[in-house]
Amino acid sequence: MRIFICEQDNSRARSMEALLADYSYKVVTIQKNNDLFKRVTQQKPAVIIINESFTDDAGIDTLNRLKNDPETEKIPIIFIGKDEQILDHAHSTEHNMLEIVNEPVKIKNLRHYIDRWTTLKSIYVKH
């Protein structure tokens, strides 16, 4: 199962990648917004994890673009952040298949969120 991690901080990206690889996920780290949109249509990840610091616009425009594109709208997104205003804005977007998570996030919780949107997806999708 392929997971995209959208993170500009190399050390944070490497630690998430190493921890998730232990669970047999195929992890792809993406550090540039343009690369995300090129690769997402080619590689079709099961889940995309976006940190609020991924882009200059705090990841919100990236989130909206993914959720408004018919090719990517059904890919679950885990949005991680600590800025309350940004998280409130992400909550208000009313996107289907979106998980908002406060930083710091424990790896076991991150794995739970990934499982929720892959293994247990049909339970959580708004119909």
PEVENNOR-V875529 format. One record per residue. N is the residue number from 0. RES is the residue in one letter. PHI is phi as a letter, one per 20 degrees, with the letter a starting at -180 (NA if undefined). PSI is psi in whole degrees, -180 to 180 (NA if undefined). Layout:
n-><N	N>
res-><RES	RES>
phi-><PHI	PHI>
psi-><PSI	PSI>
//
This chain:
n-><0	1	2	3	4	5	6	7	8	9	10	11	12	13	14	15	16	17	18	19	20	21	22	23	24	25	26	27	28	29	30	31	32	33	34	35	36	37	38	39	40	41	42	43	44	45	46	47	48	49	50	51	52	53	54	55	56	57	58	59	60	61	62	63	64	65	66	67	68	69	70	71	72	73	74	75	76	77	78	79	80	81	82	83	84	85	86	87	88	89	90	91	92	93	94	95	96	97	98	99	100	101	102	103	104	105	106	107	108	109	110	111	112	113	114	115	116	117	118	119	120	121	122	123	124	125	126>
res-><M	R	I	F	I	C	E	Q	D	N	S	R	A	R	S	M	E	A	L	L	A	D	Y	S	Y	K	V	V	T	I	Q	K	N	N	D	L	F	K	R	V	T	Q	Q	K	P	A	V	I	I	I	N	E	S	F	T	D	D	A	G	I	D	T	L	N	R	L	K	N	D	P	E	T	E	K	I	P	I	I	F	I	G	K	D	E	Q	I	L	D	H	A	H	S	T	E	H	N	M	L	E	I	V	N	E	P	V	K	I	K	N	L	R	H	Y	I	D	R	W	T	T	L	K	S	I	Y	V	K	H>
phi-><NA	e	c	e	d	d	b	e	f	g	f	f	f	f	f	f	f	f	f	f	f	f	e	m	e	e	e	d	e	c	d	c	g	f	f	g	f	f	e	f	f	e	d	l	f	f	b	d	d	d	e	g	e	g	c	f	e	m	m	f	f	f	g	f	f	f	f	d	e	g	f	c	f	e	e	f	c	d	d	d	a	c	f	f	f	f	f	f	f	f	f	f	f	l	f	f	m	c	d	d	c	f	e	f	d	e	f	f	f	f	f	f	f	f	f	g	e	d	f	d	g	f	f	e	f	f	e>
psi-><128	130	130	132	116	101	130	-24	110	-44	-40	-42	-45	-41	-41	-43	-46	-43	-42	-30	-29	-24	15	23	144	107	131	120	131	129	-8	139	-44	-38	-37	-49	-27	-46	-30	-36	-27	-41	-11	76	156	-34	147	127	122	127	145	-25	9	-38	170	-27	22	22	-9	-45	-38	-46	-49	-41	-43	-41	-17	-3	122	-27	-25	-4	-22	5	122	143	133	114	118	132	174	-14	115	-38	-43	-43	-40	-41	-42	-40	-36	-8	-19	34	142	148	49	131	125	125	132	142	150	149	135	144	-35	-34	-39	-42	-39	-44	-41	-46	-38	-41	-1	-70	-43	21	-44	-25	-35	-12	130	127	NA>
//
